[in-house]
Amino acid sequence: MKKSFRILSSLLAVLLVISMLVGFSVASASNTVTYTNAPEIYTYVRDGYNQGSQGPISITKGTLKSGLSSKTVYLVTLSGTELVLNQSTGVFTDLLSGFNLNNVYYANTVAIIKANVPKNANLIIAGHSLGGMIAQQVAANSDIKSRYNVLNTVCFGSPLLAAGSREGTVRRLGDVSDPVPYLSGSLFNNTLWAILGLNREDGGYGILGITAHNQSYFRTDLWGKYDVTGTKYGGAKLILDLDTRTFYQSPVIDW
C-alpha cells in the first residue's frame, strides 16, 4: 500500500511539473508571424488604409534572416493616398512628395521613428503608392541616416524620387499595367532609371490601371518570387512580433 502511494505521489509530482512547464510555455509564447515574400509585406502595409481609425503608419519589431545572418529590425509601414479628415495622406501630399518636397506625412514619419525606435536600430521601410514615396524620402533623410541603419526600402506601385542619397537598398515593384510608378517628377532628370529601375510583372490587367495599382501586389503568382526585401529570388524572411506593432496617426498639423 505504501509503495503504491509513493508511486502515485511520484506520478502526481511529474504531472504537476509537466503542467507547470506547459503553462509556462503557453504564457511565454510570443505572437509572431513569419513572412517570406513581398505580397505578405504588401498585405501588412495595407492595414494602414483604415480611414484614420488607427493611422497610416505602423512600426513592428522583428528579426530579418538571410542565409546565416540574423538581425533585429524595425519594420516601418506606410500606406498611400487616402482622403481622411485631418490626415496628411491627400492629393496635395502626393504632389509635394512626388517632387521630393517637404510635406507633413514625411515630417510625421521621421518624428515618429525618432520617438519610438531605439537609436542605432536597423530599419526596413515599406510603403504603397504615396507611402512608397514617403519611404524613399525617409531613407534619404539625414537625421534618419545618422541615427539608424536603413537596410531596405520596399515600394509597391510607387514612383521613383530624386531623393538624394538613400541609405540601404531600394526596391520598387510595379505591375506593367500600373501607371502610378511612372508619375514622378524624377522623370524630368532620371527618365531611364525611373523605368529600368522598376521591377515589373504582368498581371494581365490591361487598361485596368487602378485595379492593377491596388490588387496586383497581393498576388503570390506574380510577386511571390520576390522576398520580404523586394529582391527577386532572394531568400530573406522576416519574423515579426505582432505584440509590438503600433499604429500612428499622421495629422495635417505639422509636428
Buried (B, 14 or more C-beta within 10 A) or exposed (E): EEEEEEEEEEEEEEEEEEEEEEEEEEEEEEEEEEBBBBBBBBEBBBBBBBEBEBBBBBBBBBBBBBEEEEBEBBBBBBBBBBEBEEBBBBEEBBEBBBBBEEBBBBBBBBBBBBEEBEEEBBBBBBBBBBBBBBBBBBBBBEEBBEBBBBBBBBBBBBBBBBBEEBBBBBBBBBBBBBBBBBBBBBBEEBEEEBBEBBBBBEBEBEEBBEBBBBBBBBBEEBBEBBBBBBBEEBEBBBBBBEEBBEBBBBBBEEE
